[in-house]
């Protein structure tokens, strides 16, 4: 395919929104940090571009039957950011959530690190 043809396809695709766009993935996307976003237009925590909300927020709000209040955050108990099962989520206040992660960081720093035969750190 020539460069001219590729540019033409990109222009066509740019005008297609939602499920009409050939890059549509059902309104679900995952960030490089591992968080899953779901398309939810009109949600108070939706991103300005694309109307996406973190899936763990939507899961907890559905469980609670209300939107999260200001200062409420969701903690992934097992640390896996795309594991959005309700049994893995815990509703916390911002300060409590930060303390969870500070404790985890402190514990991880105390674990002795071992190097493999190439000098790389192993877990």
N, C-alpha and C positions, 0 to 999 in steps of 0.2 A: 504494500500500500504506500502510495507516495505521500510526501509531507502535505501536499495540497489537499489530498483526500482526508488525511487525519485531521487537519484543521477544520475542514468542512464538517466532519462528523462531530467534532468538539463543539462547534457553533450550534449544530442541530440539537445536541444533547443539553447544552446550557439552557435552552428554552423549555426543556421538558422538566416538570416538577413532579415530585412524589413518585408514585408507581409508574408514571409514564417515562421516567428517566431510566436509561438502561443500567445505571449504577445503583438503582434502588435495592435495598437489602431488607425490606420489610419494616423500615422505621427503627431498626436496631443497629447500633454501632458500638464498637469497643475502642477505648483509648489505649495509647501505648502504656499507660499506667495500670491497665487492667480493669478499669471501671466500665460498666455497660451503661449506655444511654439508650433511652426509648423515646420515640417521638410522641409528644403530648402537648399539642397546641393549646394555649390558654392557661396552662398550669402556672401558678405564681413563681415557681422556681425554674421555669423553662429558660433555656438559653435564648438570647435575643435573635440569633441567627439559627434557624432550623427548628426551633421549638422543642428541644430535647431536654429530658430530665434524667438524672441518674436513676437507674432501675431500682437500686436498694431503697431509695426514697419513696418511689411509687409503691413498692412492696410493703413497706412499713405503714405508709398512709392508708393503704387498702386494709391492712390488718387493724389499724386503729380506728378507721372510719372517719378520719379527718386529716387535714393538712398538718404538717409539722409546724410547731410554733417556733418563733424566733429563739435561737439559743439551743434548740434541740438538734442533735446529730445522731447518725446511725453508725454503730461500730460493728465491723465484721469480726465475730468471735474467733474464727479460725485464721484470720488474716488474708484470706483469699478474696480479692476484691470483686471477682465476678461470680462468687457463690452467694446469690441473693435469695436463698431459701429463708423463710421467716425464722426458722430455728437457729439460723446462723447470724441473725441480726439482733442487735441490742440497742434500744433507745437510750441515749445518754444526753447529758448537758455538755456544752462545749468544753468546760473546764475538766469534767470527768473524762471525756473522750481524749483530750490531750494527755491526761495523766496515764491512761492506758498505754498510749504510744511511747510516752517517756519511760515508763517501766519496761516495756518491751525493748526499747533501745538500750537501756541500762543493763538488762539481763544479757542481751546479745553481745554487748561489749565485754562482759565478764567471761564469756565462753572462750576458752583458748582456741586460737586458730592454728590449724595444721596445714603445712604445705605438702603438695604432692611432689613426685620426682622431677617435675618441670618447674618447681618453685611457685606454683599457683596455690592460692588458698583453697582448701576444701571445706565442706560443711560438716 
